[in-house]
Amino acid sequence: MVKLDQTIVIGIGNIFRGDDAVGLVAARRLREMQLPGVQVLELDGDITTLAESWQGASKVIVVDAAASQGVAGTIFRFAAHAEPLPRKLFATCCSCHAFGLAHQIELARTLKQLPPCLIVYGIEGKDFTLGSKLSPQVAEAVPEVIRRVLEEITPV
């Protein structure tokens, strides 16, 4: 159950598809930190329940793999409550999500179900092959994403 004004971190991905797992890896590491007032969730496969997951939260931070054919390990940050995500970064080509993250957020925007603050971090992936592990570049980006998420949760 989400408490009002709670912060939720949502890691999205598929643990069996290489770099697509990066959101889940980041979420698991953040959960281990047992941050007060922060709920950490994992969504794999079908992310159509995304808007349901953040109901009542004042701040939501989503971490997912990006696939723009750019440099692996590049970190993107978007204030999705203020503007749409670039669909080219969060396409369904690299995962088994029924709809891409950008599509789900725009659906929630249309239905007026966005949280007041929705931050999305995307980490550019390299290898989304079934059975592969995180590529070295993506694995190296995880600690930096976690550092940035922690700054979002507890601004200085």
MARSE-835425 format. One record per residue: z, y, x of N, C-alpha, C in turn. Coordinates in pm, whole numbers, plus 50000, padded with zeros to 5 digits. Example, Ala and Ser with C-alpha at 12.3 -4.5 7.8 and 13.67 -1.06 7.14 Angstrom:
2
<node n_c3="50780" n_c2="49431" n_c1="51319" ca_c3="50780" ca_c2="49550" ca_c1="51230" c_c3="50780" c_c2="49670" c_c1="51320"/>
<node n_c3="50708" n_c2="49775" n_c1="51285" ca_c3="50714" ca_c2="49894" ca_c1="51367" c_c3="50787" c_c2="50003" c_c1="51290"/>
END
This chain:
156
<node n_c3="50000" n_c2="49881" n_c1="50083" ca_c3="50000" ca_c2="50000" ca_c1="50000" c_c3="50000" c_c2="50125" c_c1="50088"/>
<node n_c3="49910" n_c2="50216" n_c1="50062" ca_c3="49900" ca_c2="50339" ca_c1="50138" c_c3="49993" c_c2="50444" c_c1="50080"/>
<node n_c3="50072" n_c2="50505" n_c1="50168" ca_c3="50159" ca_c2="50615" ca_c1="50128" c_c3="50080" c_c2="50744" c_c1="50135"/>
<node n_c3="50108" n_c2="50838" n_c1="50046" ca_c3="50042" ca_c2="50968" ca_c1="50051" c_c3="50069" c_c2="51031" c_c1="50187"/>
<node n_c3="49972" n_c2="51103" n_c1="50237" ca_c3="49979" ca_c2="51171" ca_c1="50367" c_c3="49981" c_c2="51075" c_c1="50485"/>
<node n_c3="49956" n_c2="50949" n_c1="50463" ca_c3="49953" ca_c2="50853" ca_c1="50572" c_c3="49820" c_c2="50862" c_c1="50647"/>
<node n_c3="49825" n_c2="50830" n_c1="50775" ca_c3="49704" ca_c2="50819" ca_c1="50855" c_c3="49664" c_c2="50672" c_c1="50861"/>
<node n_c3="49535" n_c2="50649" n_c1="50842" ca_c3="49482" ca_c2="50513" ca_c1="50849" c_c3="49375" c_c2="50509" c_c1="50957"/>
<node n_c3="49382" n_c2="50410" n_c1="51042" ca_c3="49277" ca_c2="50383" ca_c1="51140" c_c3="49208" c_c2="50255" c_c1="51096"/>
<node n_c3="49075" n_c2="50261" n_c1="51087" ca_c3="48998" ca_c2="50145" ca_c1="51042" c_c3="48899" c_c2="50106" c_c1="51151"/>
<node n_c3="48913" n_c2="49986" n_c1="51202" ca_c3="48817" ca_c2="49931" ca_c1="51296" c_c3="48718" c_c2="49844" c_c1="51220"/>
<node n_c3="48589" n_c2="49866" n_c1="51244" ca_c3="48484" ca_c2="49794" ca_c1="51173" c_c3="48403" c_c2="49714" c_c1="51274"/>
<node n_c3="48366" n_c2="49592" n_c1="51236" ca_c3="48278" ca_c2="49514" ca_c1="51323" c_c3="48280" c_c2="49366" c_c1="51295"/>
<node n_c3="48211" n_c2="49295" n_c1="51380" ca_c3="48203" ca_c2="49150" ca_c1="51372" c_c3="48241" c_c2="49096" c_c1="51510"/>
<node n_c3="48352" n_c2="49028" n_c1="51518" ca_c3="48407" ca_c2="48979" ca_c1="51645" c_c3="48313" c_c2="48880" c_c1="51715"/>
<node n_c3="48219" n_c2="48824" n_c1="51641" ca_c3="48128" ca_c2="48723" ca_c1="51697" c_c3="47994" c_c2="48780" c_c1="51743"/>
<node n_c3="47974" n_c2="48912" n_c1="51732" ca_c3="47845" ca_c2="48972" ca_c1="51764" c_c3="47854" c_c2="49075" c_c1="51876"/>
<node n_c3="47912" n_c2="49036" n_c1="51987" ca_c3="47913" ca_c2="49120" ca_c1="52106" c_c3="47972" c_c2="49257" c_c1="52082"/>
<node n_c3="47893" n_c2="49360" n_c1="52113" ca_c3="47942" ca_c2="49498" ca_c1="52105" c_c3="47974" c_c2="49543" c_c1="51963"/>
<node n_c3="47929" n_c2="49470" n_c1="51864" ca_c3="47964" ca_c2="49504" ca_c1="51726" c_c3="48115" c_c2="49489" c_c1="51702"/>
<node n_c3="48183" n_c2="49419" n_c1="51790" ca_c3="48327" ca_c2="49396" ca_c1="51776" c_c3="48412" c_c2="49513" c_c1="51825"/>
<node n_c3="48352" n_c2="49616" n_c1="51884" ca_c3="48430" ca_c2="49720" ca_c1="51949" c_c3="48528" c_c2="49790" c_c1="51855"/>
<node n_c3="48493" n_c2="49811" n_c1="51730" ca_c3="48586" ca_c2="49873" ca_c1="51635" c_c3="48708" c_c2="49786" c_c1="51611"/>
<node n_c3="48687" n_c2="49656" n_c1="51602" ca_c3="48798" ca_c2="49563" ca_c1="51582" c_c3="48887" c_c2="49557" c_c1="51705"/>
<node n_c3="48827" n_c2="49557" n_c1="51823" ca_c3="48904" ca_c2="49554" ca_c1="51948" c_c3="48992" c_c2="49677" c_c1="51957"/>
<node n_c3="48937" n_c2="49795" n_c1="51929" ca_c3="49015" ca_c2="49918" ca_c1="51934" c_c3="49127" c_c2="49915" c_c1="51831"/>
<node n_c3="49098" n_c2="49868" n_c1="51710" ca_c3="49200" ca_c2="49862" ca_c1="51605" c_c3="49315" c_c2="49770" c_c1="51646"/>
<node n_c3="49283" n_c2="49657" n_c1="51703" ca_c3="49388" ca_c2="49562" ca_c1="51744" c_c3="49478" c_c2="49622" c_c1="51851"/>
<node n_c3="49419" n_c2="49694" n_c1="51946" ca_c3="49501" ca_c2="49756" ca_c1="52050" c_c3="49589" c_c2="49867" c_c1="51992"/>
<node n_c3="49535" n_c2="49942" n_c1="51899" ca_c3="49616" ca_c2="50047" ca_c1="51834" c_c3="49729" c_c2="49986" c_c1="51751"/>
<node n_c3="49702" n_c2="49876" n_c1="51683" ca_c3="49805" ca_c2="49809" ca_c1="51604" c_c3="49920" c_c2="49763" c_c1="51693"/>
<node n_c3="49888" n_c2="49714" n_c1="51812" ca_c3="49991" ca_c2="49669" ca_c1="51906" c_c3="50086" c_c2="49782" c_c1="51945"/>
<node n_c3="50041" n_c2="49906" n_c1="51936" ca_c3="50125" ca_c2="50021" ca_c1="51972" c_c3="50229" c_c2="50055" c_c1="51866"/>
<node n_c3="50214" n_c2="49997" n_c1="51747" ca_c3="50307" ca_c2="50018" ca_c1="51635" c_c3="50339" c_c2="50167" c_c1="51617"/>
<node n_c3="50236" n_c2="50244" n_c1="51593" ca_c3="50248" ca_c2="50388" ca_c1="51577" c_c3="50313" c_c2="50423" c_c1="51443"/>
<node n_c3="50420" n_c2="50502" n_c1="51444" ca_c3="50487" ca_c2="50536" ca_c1="51319" c_c3="50396" c_c2="50619" c_c1="51228"/>
<node n_c3="50395" n_c2="50584" n_c1="51100" ca_c3="50316" ca_c2="50657" ca_c1="51002" c_c3="50167" c_c2="50628" c_c1="51006"/>
<node n_c3="50128" n_c2="50526" n_c1="51083" ca_c3="49986" ca_c2="50493" ca_c1="51096" c_c3="49965" c_c2="50348" c_c1="51053"/>
<node n_c3="49873" n_c2="50331" n_c1="50961" ca_c3="49834" ca_c2="50196" ca_c1="50919" c_c3="49701" c_c2="50164" c_c1="50985"/>
<node n_c3="49690" n_c2="50047" n_c1="51045" ca_c3="49567" ca_c2="50006" ca_c1="51113" c_c3="49506" c_c2="49890" c_c1="51035"/>
<node n_c3="49379" n_c2="49906" n_c1="50999" ca_c3="49307" ca_c2="49804" ca_c1="50921" c_c3="49184" c_c2="49758" c_c1="50997"/>
<node n_c3="49139" n_c2="49638" n_c1="50966" ca_c3="49015" ca_c2="49584" ca_c1="51021" c_c3="48924" c_c2="49546" c_c1="50906"/>
<node n_c3="48799" n_c2="49587" n_c1="50916" ca_c3="48698" ca_c2="49546" ca_c1="50818" c_c3="48586" c_c2="49477" c_c1="50894"/>
<node n_c3="48556" n_c2="49354" n_c1="50855" ca_c3="48445" ca_c2="49285" ca_c1="50917" c_c3="48349" c_c2="49240" c_c1="50809"/>
<node n_c3="48225" n_c2="49226" n_c1="50846" ca_c3="48126" ca_c2="49183" ca_c1="50748" c_c3="48098" c_c2="49290" c_c1="50645"/>
<node n_c3="48132" n_c2="49266" n_c1="50523" ca_c3="48102" ca_c2="49355" ca_c1="50411" c_c3="48200" c_c2="49472" c_c1="50410"/>
<node n_c3="48150" n_c2="49594" n_c1="50433" ca_c3="48238" ca_c2="49711" ca_c1="50435" c_c3="48231" c_c2="49791" c_c1="50306"/>
<node n_c3="48188" n_c2="49728" n_c1="50197" ca_c3="48178" ca_c2="49800" ca_c1="50071" c_c3="48316" c_c2="49839" c_c1="50016"/>
<node n_c3="48422" n_c2="49784" n_c1="50073" ca_c3="48557" ca_c2="49820" ca_c1="50029" c_c3="48615" c_c2="49936" c_c1="50111"/>
<node n_c3="48532" n_c2="50001" n_c1="50191" ca_c3="48579" ca_c2="50107" ca_c1="50280" c_c3="48654" c_c2="50216" c_c1="50203"/>
<node n_c3="48595" n_c2="50272" n_c1="50101" ca_c3="48659" ca_c2="50381" ca_c1="50026" c_c3="48788" c_c2="50334" c_c1="49960"/>
<node n_c3="48790" n_c2="50210" n_c1="49918" ca_c3="48913" ca_c2="50153" ca_c1="49861" c_c3="49024" c_c2="50148" c_c1="49966"/>
<node n_c3="48987" n_c2="50120" n_c1="50090" ca_c3="49084" ca_c2="50106" ca_c1="50198" c_c3="49157" c_c2="50234" c_c1="50231"/>
<node n_c3="49094" n_c2="50348" n_c1="50210" ca_c3="49156" ca_c2="50474" ca_c1="50250" c_c3="49213" c_c2="50555" c_c1="50135"/>
<node n_c3="49214" n_c2="50502" n_c1="50015" ca_c3="49268" ca_c2="50575" ca_c1="49900" c_c3="49410" c_c2="50623" c_c1="49927"/>
<node n_c3="49435" n_c2="50751" n_c1="49903" ca_c3="49567" ca_c2="50808" ca_c1="49918" c_c3="49599" c_c2="50857" c_c1="50057"/>
<node n_c3="49516" n_c2="50825" n_c1="50155" ca_c3="49542" ca_c2="50870" ca_c1="50293" c_c3="49496" c_c2="51014" c_c1="50311"/>
<node n_c3="49569" n_c2="51089" n_c1="50391" ca_c3="49529" ca_c2="51227" ca_c1="50419" c_c3="49436" c_c2="51234" c_c1="50539"/>
<node n_c3="49449" n_c2="51139" n_c1="50632" ca_c3="49362" ca_c2="51136" ca_c1="50749" c_c3="49319" c_c2="50992" c_c1="50773"/>
<node n_c3="49188" n_c2="50975" n_c1="50793" ca_c3="49133" ca_c2="50843" ca_c1="50822" c_c3="49047" c_c2="50856" c_c1="50947"/>
<node n_c3="49066" n_c2="50760" n_c1="51037" ca_c3="48986" ca_c2="50754" ca_c1="51159" c_c3="48919" c_c2="50617" c_c1="51161"/>
<node n_c3="48787" n_c2="50619" n_c1="51167" ca_c3="48708" ca_c2="50496" ca_c1="51168" c_c3="48647" c_c2="50478" c_c1="51306"/>
<node n_c3="48651" n_c2="50355" n_c1="51356" ca_c3="48588" ca_c2="50321" ca_c1="51484" c_c3="48489" c_c2="50209" c_c1="51459"/>
<node n_c3="48364" n_c2="50231" n_c1="51502" ca_c3="48259" ca_c2="50132" ca_c1="51479" c_c3="48159" c_c2="50138" c_c1="51594"/>
<node n_c3="48079" n_c2="50035" n_c1="51607" ca_c3="47970" ca_c2="50034" ca_c1="51705" c_c3="47857" c_c2="50123" c_c1="51655"/>
<node n_c3="47788" n_c2="50185" n_c1="51748" ca_c3="47669" ca_c2="50264" ca_c1="51717" c_c3="47549" c_c2="50197" c_c1="51783"/>
<node n_c3="47432" n_c2="50221" n_c1="51726" ca_c3="47310" ca_c2="50157" ca_c1="51778" c_c3="47194" c_c2="50254" c_c1="51771"/>
<node n_c3="47190" n_c2="50347" n_c1="51867" ca_c3="47081" ca_c2="50445" ca_c1="51869" c_c3="46983" c_c2="50422" c_c1="51983"/>
<node n_c3="46999" n_c2="50312" n_c1="52055" ca_c3="46919" ca_c2="50281" ca_c1="52174" c_c3="46952" c_c2="50376" c_c1="52289"/>
<node n_c3="47070" n_c2="50439" n_c1="52284" ca_c3="47114" ca_c2="50528" ca_c1="52391" c_c3="47189" c_c2="50451" c_c1="52498"/>
<node n_c3="47262" n_c2="50524" n_c1="52579" ca_c3="47337" ca_c2="50465" ca_c1="52690" c_c3="47460" c_c2="50392" c_c1="52637"/>
<node n_c3="47470" n_c2="50264" n_c1="52669" ca_c3="47583" ca_c2="50181" ca_c1="52624" c_c3="47714" c_c2="50242" c_c1="52672"/>
<node n_c3="47812" n_c2="50245" n_c1="52582" ca_c3="47943" ca_c2="50299" ca_c1="52614" c_c3="47959" c_c2="50445" c_c1="52579"/>
<node n_c3="47850" n_c2="50513" n_c1="52541" ca_c3="47859" ca_c2="50653" ca_c1="52498" c_c3="47945" c_c2="50662" c_c1="52373"/>
<node n_c3="48034" n_c2="50760" n_c1="52370" ca_c3="48125" ca_c2="50777" ca_c1="52257" c_c3="48079" c_c2="50898" c_c1="52176"/>
<node n_c3="48067" n_c2="50878" n_c1="52046" ca_c3="48030" ca_c2="50984" ca_c1="51953" c_c3="48150" c_c2="51012" c_c1="51863"/>
<node n_c3="48168" n_c2="51139" n_c1="51824" ca_c3="48274" ca_c2="51176" ca_c1="51729" c_c3="48212" c_c2="51262" c_c1="51620"/>
<node n_c3="48245" n_c2="51229" n_c1="51496" ca_c3="48193" ca_c2="51303" ca_c1="51382" c_c3="48306" c_c2="51335" c_c1="51285"/>
<node n_c3="48305" n_c2="51455" n_c1="51231" ca_c3="48396" ca_c2="51494" ca_c1="51123" c_c3="48320" c_c2="51464" c_c1="50993"/>
<node n_c3="48330" n_c2="51341" n_c1="50948" ca_c3="48249" ca_c2="51295" ca_c1="50835" c_c3="48290" c_c2="51359" c_c1="50702"/>
<node n_c3="48410" n_c2="51417" n_c1="50695" ca_c3="48449" ca_c2="51488" ca_c1="50573" c_c3="48372" c_c2="51618" c_c1="50559"/>
<node n_c3="48319" n_c2="51669" n_c1="50670" ca_c3="48249" ca_c2="51797" ca_c1="50670" c_c3="48097" c_c2="51784" c_c1="50663"/>
<node n_c3="48044" n_c2="51674" n_c1="50719" ca_c3="47899" ca_c2="51657" ca_c1="50721" c_c3="47863" c_c2="51509" c_c1="50729"/>
<node n_c3="47743" n_c2="51474" n_c1="50683" ca_c3="47700" ca_c2="51334" ca_c1="50686" c_c3="47687" c_c2="51281" c_c1="50829"/>
<node n_c3="47708" n_c2="51151" n_c1="50841" ca_c3="47686" ca_c2="51083" ca_c1="50969" c_c3="47536" c_c2="51068" c_c1="50992"/>
<node n_c3="47493" n_c2="51072" n_c1="51117" ca_c3="47352" ca_c2="51041" ca_c1="51145" c_c3="47326" c_c2="50893" c_c1="51116"/>
<node n_c3="47242" n_c2="50866" n_c1="51022" ca_c3="47216" ca_c2="50726" ca_c1="50983" c_c3="47159" c_c2="50644" c_c1="51096"/>
<node n_c3="47086" n_c2="50707" n_c1="51188" ca_c3="47024" ca_c2="50630" ca_c1="51297" c_c3="47129" c_c2="50568" c_c1="51389"/>
<node n_c3="47249" n_c2="50626" n_c1="51395" ca_c3="47353" ca_c2="50572" ca_c1="51481" c_c3="47425" c_c2="50453" c_c1="51420"/>
<node n_c3="47437" n_c2="50453" n_c1="51288" ca_c3="47517" ca_c2="50351" ca_c1="51221" c_c3="47430" c_c2="50271" c_c1="51124"/>
<node n_c3="47319" n_c2="50222" n_c1="51174" ca_c3="47227" ca_c2="50141" ca_c1="51094" c_c3="47282" c_c2="50000" c_c1="51082"/>
<node n_c3="47227" n_c2="49925" n_c1="50990" ca_c3="47272" ca_c2="49788" ca_c1="50969" c_c3="47203" c_c2="49690" c_c1="51063"/>
<node n_c3="47118" n_c2="49738" n_c1="51153" ca_c3="47041" ca_c2="49647" ca_c1="51239" c_c3="47129" c_c2="49566" c_c1="51334"/>
<node n_c3="47245" n_c2="49617" n_c1="51369" ca_c3="47324" ca_c2="49549" ca_c1="51471" c_c3="47439" c_c2="49467" c_c1="51415"/>
<node n_c3="47456" n_c2="49465" n_c1="51286" ca_c3="47571" ca_c2="49395" ca_c1="51230" c_c3="47535" c_c2="49326" c_c1="51101"/>
<node n_c3="47635" n_c2="49262" n_c1="51046" ca_c3="47612" ca_c2="49193" ca_c1="50919" c_c3="47670" c_c2="49275" c_c1="50803"/>
<node n_c3="47701" n_c2="49404" n_c1="50826" ca_c3="47750" ca_c2="49487" ca_c1="50717" c_c3="47643" c_c2="49489" c_c1="50608"/>
<node n_c3="47685" n_c2="49475" n_c1="50483" ca_c3="47589" ca_c2="49478" ca_c1="50372" c_c3="47518" c_c2="49612" c_c1="50368"/>
<node n_c3="47590" n_c2="49720" n_c1="50392" ca_c3="47535" ca_c2="49854" ca_c1="50402" c_c3="47595" c_c2="49916" c_c1="50527"/>
<node n_c3="47523" n_c2="50006" n_c1="50588" ca_c3="47575" ca_c2="50071" ca_c1="50707" c_c3="47688" c_c2="50166" c_c1="50676"/>
<node n_c3="47762" n_c2="50202" n_c1="50778" ca_c3="47875" ca_c2="50293" ca_c1="50764" c_c3="47832" c_c2="50427" c_c1="50705"/>
<node n_c3="47723" n_c2="50483" n_c1="50754" ca_c3="47676" ca_c2="50612" ca_c1="50702" c_c3="47649" c_c2="50604" c_c1="50552"/>
<node n_c3="47590" n_c2="50495" n_c1="50509" ca_c3="47560" ca_c2="50477" ca_c1="50366" c_c3="47689" c_c2="50470" c_c1="50284"/>
<node n_c3="47787" n_c2="50396" n_c1="50333" ca_c3="47914" ca_c2="50383" ca_c1="50261" c_c3="47988" c_c2="50516" c_c1="50250"/>
<node n_c3="47986" n_c2="50594" n_c1="50357" ca_c3="48052" ca_c2="50724" ca_c1="50354" c_c3="47981" c_c2="50819" c_c1="50258"/>
<node n_c3="47850" n_c2="50817" n_c1="50257" ca_c3="47776" ca_c2="50905" ca_c1="50164" c_c3="47798" c_c2="50863" c_c1="50019"/>
<node n_c3="47809" n_c2="50735" n_c1="49995" ca_c3="47841" ca_c2="50688" ca_c1="49860" c_c3="47979" c_c2="50740" c_c1="49818"/>
<node n_c3="48076" n_c2="50730" n_c1="49909" ca_c3="48210" ca_c2="50781" ca_c1="49879" c_c3="48207" c_c2="50932" c_c1="49858"/>
<node n_c3="48126" n_c2="51005" n_c1="49936" ca_c3="48114" ca_c2="51150" ca_c1="49919" c_c3="48060" c_c2="51183" c_c1="49779"/>
<node n_c3="47956" n_c2="51110" n_c1="49740" ca_c3="47895" ca_c2="51131" ca_c1="49609" c_c3="47996" c_c2="51105" c_c1="49497"/>
<node n_c3="48079" n_c2="51004" n_c1="49515" ca_c3="48179" ca_c2="50968" ca_c1="49414" c_c3="48308" c_c2="51049" c_c1="49428"/>
<node n_c3="48308" n_c2="51146" n_c1="49522" ca_c3="48424" ca_c2="51231" ca_c1="49548" c_c3="48548" c_c2="51148" c_c1="49586"/>
<node n_c3="48526" n_c2="51049" n_c1="49674" ca_c3="48633" ca_c2="50960" ca_c1="49719" c_c3="48660" c_c2="50972" c_c1="49869"/>
<node n_c3="48613" n_c2="51080" n_c1="49932" ca_c3="48642" ca_c2="51098" ca_c1="50075" c_c3="48784" c_c2="51147" c_c1="50093"/>
<node n_c3="48851" n_c2="51104" n_c1="50198" ca_c3="48983" ca_c2="51160" ca_c1="50229" c_c3="48965" c_c2="51304" c_c1="50278"/>
<node n_c3="49071" n_c2="51385" n_c1="50276" ca_c3="49061" ca_c2="51523" ca_c1="50323" c_c3="49012" c_c2="51534" c_c1="50468"/>
<node n_c3="49048" n_c2="51438" n_c1="50551" ca_c3="49004" ca_c2="51437" ca_c1="50691" c_c3="48953" c_c2="51296" c_c1="50723"/>
<node n_c3="48825" n_c2="51287" n_c1="50757" ca_c3="48763" ca_c2="51159" ca_c1="50792" c_c3="48689" c_c2="51174" c_c1="50924"/>
<node n_c3="48746" n_c2="51117" n_c1="51028" ca_c3="48687" ca_c2="51122" ca_c1="51162" c_c3="48626" c_c2="50986" c_c1="51193"/>
<node n_c3="48505" n_c2="50987" n_c1="51244" ca_c3="48437" ca_c2="50862" ca_c1="51279" c_c3="48404" c_c2="50865" c_c1="51428"/>
<node n_c3="48446" n_c2="50760" n_c1="51497" ca_c3="48408" ca_c2="50739" ca_c1="51637" c_c3="48309" c_c2="50625" c_c1="51640"/>
<node n_c3="48198" n_c2="50648" n_c1="51707" ca_c3="48100" ca_c2="50544" ca_c1="51730" c_c3="48088" c_c2="50521" c_c1="51879"/>
<node n_c3="48081" n_c2="50396" n_c1="51919" ca_c3="48062" ca_c2="50360" ca_c1="52058" c_c3="47926" c_c2="50291" c_c1="52069"/>
<node n_c3="47838" n_c2="50351" n_c1="52148" ca_c3="47703" ca_c2="50296" ca_c1="52163" c_c3="47709" c_c2="50155" c_c1="52221"/>
<node n_c3="47651" n_c2="50061" n_c1="52149" ca_c3="47648" ca_c2="49923" ca_c1="52193" c_c3="47522" c_c2="49890" c_c1="52271"/>
<node n_c3="47526" n_c2="49773" n_c1="52334" ca_c3="47413" ca_c2="49726" ca_c1="52413" c_c3="47366" c_c2="49588" c_c1="52367"/>
<node n_c3="47463" n_c2="49498" n_c1="52344" ca_c3="47430" ca_c2="49359" ca_c1="52313" c_c3="47502" c_c2="49317" c_c1="52185"/>
<node n_c3="47424" n_c2="49291" n_c1="52081" ca_c3="47480" ca_c2="49251" ca_c1="51952" c_c3="47447" c_c2="49105" c_c1="51921"/>
<node n_c3="47418" n_c2="49028" n_c1="52024" ca_c3="47379" ca_c2="48889" ca_c1="52008" c_c3="47496" c_c2="48805" c_c1="51957"/>
<node n_c3="47467" n_c2="48717" n_c1="51864" ca_c3="47567" ca_c2="48626" ca_c1="51812" c_c3="47625" c_c2="48544" c_c1="51926"/>
<node n_c3="47757" n_c2="48540" n_c1="51937" ca_c3="47825" ca_c2="48462" ca_c1="52039" c_c3="47850" c_c2="48536" c_c1="52169"/>
<node n_c3="47800" n_c2="48659" n_c1="52181" ca_c3="47823" ca_c2="48733" ca_c1="52305" c_c3="47956" c_c2="48808" c_c1="52300"/>
<node n_c3="47999" n_c2="48858" n_c1="52416" ca_c3="48123" ca_c2="48934" ca_c1="52426" c_c3="48088" c_c2="49082" c_c1="52442"/>
<node n_c3="48190" n_c2="49167" n_c1="52442" ca_c3="48165" ca_c2="49310" ca_c1="52467" c_c3="48095" c_c2="49327" c_c1="52601"/>
<node n_c3="47994" n_c2="49409" n_c1="52605" ca_c3="47929" ca_c2="49440" ca_c1="52733" c_c3="48026" c_c2="49523" c_c1="52816"/>
<node n_c3="48015" n_c2="49518" n_c1="52949" ca_c3="48108" ca_c2="49591" ca_c1="53035" c_c3="48117" c_c2="49740" c_c1="53002"/>
<node n_c3="48003" n_c2="49804" n_c1="52972" ca_c3="48003" ca_c2="49947" ca_c1="52942" c_c3="48082" c_c2="49978" c_c1="52815"/>
<node n_c3="48069" n_c2="49893" n_c1="52716" ca_c3="48141" ca_c2="49914" ca_c1="52590" c_c3="48289" c_c2="49885" c_c1="52609"/>
<node n_c3="48321" n_c2="49779" n_c1="52681" ca_c3="48462" ca_c2="49747" ca_c1="52708" c_c3="48530" c_c2="49861" c_c1="52783"/>
<node n_c3="48459" n_c2="49925" n_c1="52876" ca_c3="48514" ca_c2="50038" ca_c1="52951" c_c3="48538" c_c2="50160" c_c1="52864"/>
<node n_c3="48465" n_c2="50173" n_c1="52753" ca_c3="48480" ca_c2="50288" ca_c1="52663" c_c3="48601" c_c2="50275" c_c1="52571"/>
<node n_c3="48650" n_c2="50153" n_c1="52551" ca_c3="48760" ca_c2="50131" ca_c1="52456" c_c3="48885" c_c2="50212" c_c1="52489"/>
<node n_c3="48936" n_c2="50212" n_c1="52613" ca_c3="49055" ca_c2="50292" ca_c1="52641" c_c3="49037" c_c2="50441" c_c1="52614"/>
<node n_c3="48917" n_c2="50494" n_c1="52640" ca_c3="48892" ca_c2="50636" ca_c1="52612" c_c3="48891" c_c2="50663" c_c1="52461"/>
<node n_c3="48832" n_c2="50574" n_c1="52383" ca_c3="48834" ca_c2="50590" ca_c1="52238" c_c3="48977" c_c2="50586" c_c1="52186"/>
<node n_c3="49055" n_c2="50494" n_c1="52238" ca_c3="49195" ca_c2="50484" ca_c1="52197" c_c3="49270" c_c2="50613" c_c1="52232"/>
<node n_c3="49246" n_c2="50668" n_c1="52351" ca_c3="49309" ca_c2="50793" ca_c1="52390" c_c3="49272" c_c2="50905" c_c1="52293"/>
<node n_c3="49145" n_c2="50912" n_c1="52256" ca_c3="49099" ca_c2="51016" ca_c1="52163" c_c3="49158" c_c2="50996" c_c1="52024"/>
<node n_c3="49166" n_c2="50872" n_c1="51978" ca_c3="49227" ca_c2="50845" ca_c1="51847" c_c3="49374" c_c2="50886" c_c1="51849"/>
<node n_c3="49444" n_c2="50856" n_c1="51957" ca_c3="49585" ca_c2="50896" ca_c1="51967" c_c3="49599" c_c2="51048" c_c1="51962"/>
<node n_c3="49507" n_c2="51121" n_c1="52023" ca_c3="49509" ca_c2="51267" ca_c1="52015" c_c3="49486" c_c2="51315" c_c1="51872"/>
<node n_c3="49401" n_c2="51245" n_c1="51798" ca_c3="49375" ca_c2="51281" ca_c1="51657" c_c3="49502" c_c2="51259" c_c1="51573"/>
<node n_c3="49574" n_c2="51153" n_c1="51605" ca_c3="49693" ca_c2="51118" ca_c1="51528" c_c3="49808" c_c2="51212" c_c1="51559"/>
<node n_c3="49825" n_c2="51244" n_c1="51686" ca_c3="49937" ca_c2="51330" ca_c1="51728" c_c3="49884" c_c2="51447" c_c1="51811"/>
<node n_c3="49823" n_c2="51546" n_c1="51744" ca_c3="49768" ca_c2="51658" ca_c1="51819" c_c3="49877" c_c2="51732" c_c1="51897"/>
<node n_c3="49840" n_c2="51782" n_c1="52013" ca_c3="49936" ca_c2="51852" ca_c1="52100" c_c3="49958" c_c2="51994" c_c1="52053"/>
END
